[in-house]
Amino acid sequence: MAKLDEIAELLTEEIKGFENSINRMEQLKKFLMTYKVQADTSDIDFILKRYNDHQKKAVDEQNKLLANVIYHIKKSMAFPKWSIKLFWGLLVCIFLVLSFSVYKVLQIPKLEQNAYGQGEEKAIAHFKAFFEASPEASELYQEWRKPQNKE
Protein backbone atom coordinates (compact mmCIF):
# COMPACT_ATOMS: atom_id res chain seq x y z
CA MET A 1 0.00 0.00 0.00
CA ALA A 2 2.81 2.32 0.53
CA LYS A 3 3.40 2.32 -3.12
CA LEU A 4 -0.16 3.26 -3.86
CA ASP A 5 0.12 6.14 -1.40
CA GLU A 6 3.27 7.35 -3.11
CA ILE A 7 1.66 7.13 -6.50
CA ALA A 8 -1.45 8.92 -5.20
CA GLU A 9 0.69 11.69 -3.72
CA LEU A 10 2.58 12.10 -7.00
CA LEU A 11 -0.65 12.22 -8.93
CA THR A 12 -2.11 14.84 -6.59
CA GLU A 13 1.04 16.93 -6.94
CA GLU A 14 0.88 16.61 -10.70
CA ILE A 15 -2.79 17.56 -10.71
CA LYS A 16 -2.04 20.64 -8.58
CA GLY A 17 0.78 21.63 -10.96
CA PHE A 18 -1.56 21.10 -13.88
CA GLU A 19 -4.25 23.24 -12.19
CA ASN A 20 -1.69 25.98 -11.57
CA SER A 21 -0.67 25.90 -15.23
CA ILE A 22 -4.33 26.07 -16.29
CA ASN A 23 -4.90 29.02 -13.96
CA ARG A 24 -1.91 30.84 -15.42
CA MET A 25 -3.13 30.11 -18.94
CA GLU A 26 -6.59 31.46 -18.07
CA GLN A 27 -5.02 34.63 -16.70
CA LEU A 28 -2.93 35.02 -19.84
CA LYS A 29 -6.04 34.42 -21.94
CA LYS A 30 -7.94 37.13 -20.07
CA PHE A 31 -4.96 39.50 -20.44
CA LEU A 32 -4.61 38.78 -24.13
CA MET A 33 -8.34 39.17 -24.72
CA THR A 34 -8.33 42.59 -23.09
CA TYR A 35 -5.02 43.65 -24.67
CA LYS A 36 -5.55 45.87 -27.70
CA VAL A 37 -3.03 45.69 -30.50
CA GLN A 38 -2.71 48.78 -32.65
CA ALA A 39 -0.87 48.68 -35.91
CA ASP A 40 1.93 51.27 -35.94
CA THR A 41 2.98 51.96 -39.52
CA SER A 42 4.97 55.12 -38.85
CA ASP A 43 8.32 53.36 -39.37
CA ILE A 44 7.12 51.80 -42.60
CA ASP A 45 5.72 55.16 -43.74
CA PHE A 46 9.08 56.82 -43.03
CA ILE A 47 10.98 54.17 -44.99
CA LEU A 48 8.55 54.37 -47.91
CA LYS A 49 8.71 58.18 -47.95
CA ARG A 50 12.51 58.12 -47.97
CA TYR A 51 12.49 55.53 -50.77
CA ASN A 52 9.98 57.64 -52.74
CA ASP A 53 12.21 60.74 -52.36
CA HIS A 54 15.22 58.74 -53.52
CA GLN A 55 13.29 57.47 -56.55
CA LYS A 56 12.15 61.01 -57.44
CA LYS A 57 15.76 62.22 -57.33
CA ALA A 58 16.86 59.32 -59.52
CA VAL A 59 14.10 60.00 -62.05
CA ASP A 60 14.93 63.72 -62.12
CA GLU A 61 18.61 62.96 -62.68
CA GLN A 62 17.76 60.52 -65.47
CA ASN A 63 15.50 63.11 -67.09
CA LYS A 64 18.33 65.68 -67.01
CA LEU A 65 20.74 63.18 -68.57
CA LEU A 66 18.16 62.25 -71.20
CA ALA A 67 17.57 65.92 -72.04
CA ASN A 68 21.33 66.40 -72.38
CA VAL A 69 21.58 63.39 -74.71
CA ILE A 70 18.64 64.62 -76.79
CA TYR A 71 20.23 68.08 -77.05
CA HIS A 72 23.52 66.62 -78.27
CA ILE A 73 21.75 64.28 -80.70
CA LYS A 74 19.78 67.17 -82.21
CA LYS A 75 22.96 69.22 -82.45
CA SER A 76 24.97 66.43 -84.10
CA MET A 77 25.05 65.49 -87.74
CA ALA A 78 25.25 61.98 -89.12
CA PHE A 79 27.00 61.22 -92.38
CA PRO A 80 26.80 57.96 -94.30
CA LYS A 81 29.98 55.90 -94.46
CA TRP A 82 30.24 56.24 -98.23
CA SER A 83 30.24 60.04 -98.02
CA ILE A 84 33.03 59.99 -95.44
CA LYS A 85 35.07 57.61 -97.63
CA LEU A 86 34.40 59.80 -100.66
CA PHE A 87 35.49 62.90 -98.75
CA TRP A 88 38.76 61.28 -97.65
CA GLY A 89 39.35 59.98 -101.19
CA LEU A 90 38.89 63.46 -102.62
CA LEU A 91 41.13 64.91 -99.94
CA VAL A 92 43.88 62.43 -100.84
CA CYS A 93 43.46 63.22 -104.57
CA ILE A 94 43.69 66.95 -103.90
CA PHE A 95 46.79 66.41 -101.78
CA LEU A 96 48.41 64.33 -104.54
CA VAL A 97 47.59 66.90 -107.24
CA LEU A 98 48.91 69.75 -105.12
CA SER A 99 52.07 67.81 -104.31
CA PHE A 100 52.65 67.05 -107.99
CA SER A 101 52.02 70.70 -108.91
CA VAL A 102 54.50 71.93 -106.32
CA TYR A 103 57.05 69.41 -107.60
CA LYS A 104 56.57 70.59 -111.18
CA VAL A 105 56.80 74.27 -110.15
CA LEU A 106 60.06 73.53 -108.36
CA GLN A 107 61.39 71.85 -111.54
CA ILE A 108 60.78 74.99 -113.69
CA PRO A 109 64.18 76.68 -112.94
CA LYS A 110 66.03 73.50 -113.92
CA LEU A 111 64.01 73.22 -117.12
CA GLU A 112 64.67 76.88 -117.92
CA GLN A 113 68.40 76.40 -117.33
CA ASN A 114 68.47 73.35 -119.62
CA ALA A 115 66.43 75.17 -122.28
CA TYR A 116 68.71 78.21 -122.07
CA GLY A 117 71.81 75.99 -122.45
CA GLN A 118 70.31 74.18 -125.44
CA GLY A 119 69.24 77.47 -127.04
CA GLU A 120 72.74 78.92 -126.53
CA GLU A 121 74.34 75.85 -128.09
CA LYS A 122 71.97 75.98 -131.07
CA ALA A 123 72.60 79.72 -131.52
CA ILE A 124 76.39 79.24 -131.42
CA ALA A 125 76.13 76.32 -133.87
CA HIS A 126 73.94 78.43 -136.14
CA PHE A 127 76.36 81.37 -136.11
CA LYS A 128 79.34 79.05 -136.72
CA ALA A 129 77.55 77.52 -139.67
CA PHE A 130 76.68 81.01 -140.93
CA PHE A 131 80.26 82.30 -140.54
CA GLU A 132 81.63 79.20 -142.25
CA ALA A 133 79.20 79.66 -145.10
CA SER A 134 80.04 83.38 -145.56
CA PRO A 135 83.65 84.21 -144.67
CA GLU A 136 83.18 87.92 -145.43
CA ALA A 137 80.52 88.19 -142.71
CA SER A 138 82.99 86.52 -140.36
CA GLU A 139 85.64 89.12 -141.18
CA LEU A 140 83.19 91.99 -140.62
CA TYR A 141 82.18 90.46 -137.32
CA GLN A 142 85.79 90.12 -136.21
CA GLU A 143 86.48 93.77 -137.06
CA TRP A 144 83.41 94.85 -135.18
CA ARG A 145 84.54 92.90 -132.10
CA LYS A 146 87.92 94.62 -131.93
CA PRO A 147 87.93 97.64 -129.70
CA GLN A 148 88.24 100.82 -131.66
CA ASN A 149 90.54 103.56 -130.55
CA LYS A 150 88.76 106.69 -129.72
CA GLU A 151 90.79 109.51 -131.13
Summary of the structure (lengths in Angstrom):
residues: 151
radius of gyration: 61.9
end to end distance: 193.5
largest distance: 193.5
contacts: 258
relative contact order: 0.02
helix: 87%
strand: 0%
